[in-house]
Amino acid sequence: MEVQRVRALRGPNLWSRHTCIEAVVACTGDENAVERLPGFETRLRALFPTIGELHPVVLGQPLALAHVLENAAVALQAQAGCAVNIGHTARTTEEGIYQVTFQYTEEAVGRRALDLATQLIAAAQNGTSFDATAAITELRDLDEDERLGPSTGSIVDAAVARGIPYRRLTSGSLVQFGWGSKQRRIQAAEVDSTSGVAEAIAQDKELTKQLLNAAGVPVPLGRPVSSVEDGWAAAQEIGLPVVVKPQDGNQGKGVTVNIATRQQLAAAYDSAAAYGEVMVEKFLPGFDFRLLVVGDRLVAAARRDPPQVIGDGRQSVRQLIELVNQDPRRGEGHATSLTKIRLDDIALGRLEAQGLTPDSVPALGQRVVLRNNANLSTGGTATDVTDTVHPEVAARAVDAAQMVGLHICGVDMVCENVLRPLEEQHGGVVEVNAAPGLRMHISPSFGRGRPVGEAVMDTLFADGDDGRIPVVAVTGTNGKTTTARLINHLLAASGLRTGMTNTDGVYVDGRQTDRGDCSGPKSARNVLLHPDVDAAVFEVARGGILREGLGFDRCQVAVVTNIGSGDHLGLNYITTVEDLAVLKRVIVRNVAPHGYAVLNAADHNVAAMAGSCPGSVIYFARDRQHPVMATHRAQGKRTVYVDQDAIVAAEGSWRERIPLRDVQLTRNGTIGFQVDNVMAAVAAAWAVGLDWDSIRSGLASFKSDPGGVPGRFNVMDYRGATVIADYGHNTDAMRALVAAVDTLPATRRSVVISGAGDRRDSDIRDQTAILGEAFDEVILYQDAAQRGRADGEVMALLRQGLEGASRTRRIDEIRGEFLAIDTALARLKPGDLALILVDQVEEALAHLTARIGDD
């Protein structure tokens, strides 16, 4: 067994709506049938007993090692705690070659699971060792390193529950929710609307106390100090006992409480000074409470207790700590609900203050405190007290957050309890925290967790707002770029700021931000990141879906123009039109439940996609009597068709007519494929909810020149002759172009064509075979990129297609696209027509425009 290629499918894809790892795996000889490997399964289960049931025979084929690889990769991740359960193994058209796909939650974990599964199978084949426990531990640790921490994770989970899309912007906790102009961003538990000024205030403990005091919030007395001597003087001024802490600190780092002697203060000063300027303030007796304020309300509260162990009269302090740390909820850092207790210098000092050492054996029931502060990050515990917080205590917490300016705020209070106002028990607010940890509220040590993630999402997005902008995805074999551009124009004409991707580039609010073929998922994701985009239109090419999946989780509208045989068949195991239809269907499968699929009823492969759409369907076709159209219309559902000289949108008994004479793109309805593109665009605009006045005016103002749709049937006049520039590059496009050109009068017809090297030989030949029946003269040129073909190989195939052409009288071969264009132009006479099939669209159109302009 050999893994030949690995891809991460980061969006909905051919196999699943989930993120997946896809591997191309070769299984030759006996590896193609596990039953021919004596003792293999026995050895496999001995090495990995919990692999589960292996897939049975698939479609009459024997179980191959590729199937075992899929099972092992899923099982290893699942047992490492990853929420995965989906896998799929498919045979390809090549003997012994499989596509193995399995779900992942973190890409690095999925890739490593594939490596480990491969090692497991090799060990079972060769009779060598494999440590399954170590492999699962490695994956669990990697998952813990890669995944979001509990605080950010709880907010993301709340977003997912509301259908709000999210994207991690870094490997850390910076996350975007929503798309385009509706997006919001968080960093851990801090939202984008919180100002840097508010965060700076929260970090300055002295300034925070001054502001809270001004707002009538009880705070302990204290001041910054510059040395141990100054600190001791401050302690004398304030009155012992005191607290020493960094002026700019977090997570309890460098904090020492209940200091009563100069010696304790000196040690505490050194600990705090390691984190910056030092503060000394009055120690408030009582318990440590954390109150979480989100927006303008208290959403959770917890009492925090310092890390401690309880003596049993038999075990030492060290042993008791080890026992407590065995709690599966305790881990390193912040990834788990609790943190392991550390027996470090601070803990040793605290033990010494109690007359103990790590090897002391506390009496039965004796409470041994291992730190003065109660932060969870240092091993403390939390008990939920949300339901017992007095309204006045909650009000003081909200006052503190709003005085500082924090939208998510952790307010630390010290008091005997939260049942009575702070003033009655001489309690106070000791700290206000930006980006507070949420895990003590999500999963407290004692008591029930609180939905703090939901509270954060509620303050970011109003009720019913899912943070989404309209997304229209367009795919097909031909017409998708023109259709995408026209839909984008209609949206923009209605006043929306649009983002568009296609094979020409990326456009945001009419400005081109990237060039080249941008019909893949990366470009789509970039548009959804842009804050000035109110609606997005994405041309979706087959290559991007195969390479990485979609760049979005779902769309409001999916448009499929047609499915033809000339669209890269034979590549990546897509060998038939039916295979291609299954691939293009991915956008239809990921329409939102309230959205629409816009489908070409005249193409049976496209029309059949309706059954895969979670939303509704709008069919379009020129022939309103087509059986699919007639049935859909009879059911009162939406259709778009041509009736005499107008495009008609129909739903039930309602009709809307748009005269074709008002749609320049169709040349009064004479160019059939452009009529199809306009119907698809009208249906998409209808599905988005645009008003019909905007749709009409947008159609009328859309130009079919190189500026509006570069390389898509651009008609120009040259010395009384007609010149048409188009990017048609497959057999279906050739047929459509011939049909369109036949509607235009001409004395003599010529065509300039090359061929893309990454097409099948038959496809390249068929293009010129079609043209040879429609044009008097053919100029062949070799384009800039042969795409893997030998020099002259494409030209030879094009010539073969012209053999036996009934109409073509002259065939010329030119090396170079621009020279071929110049040759065609030089031969034109008034009344002639030349169809120029461009390869380098932008450059060729610029050259053509310059030549025509000069003359």
Disulfide bonds with the S-S distance in Angstrom:
none
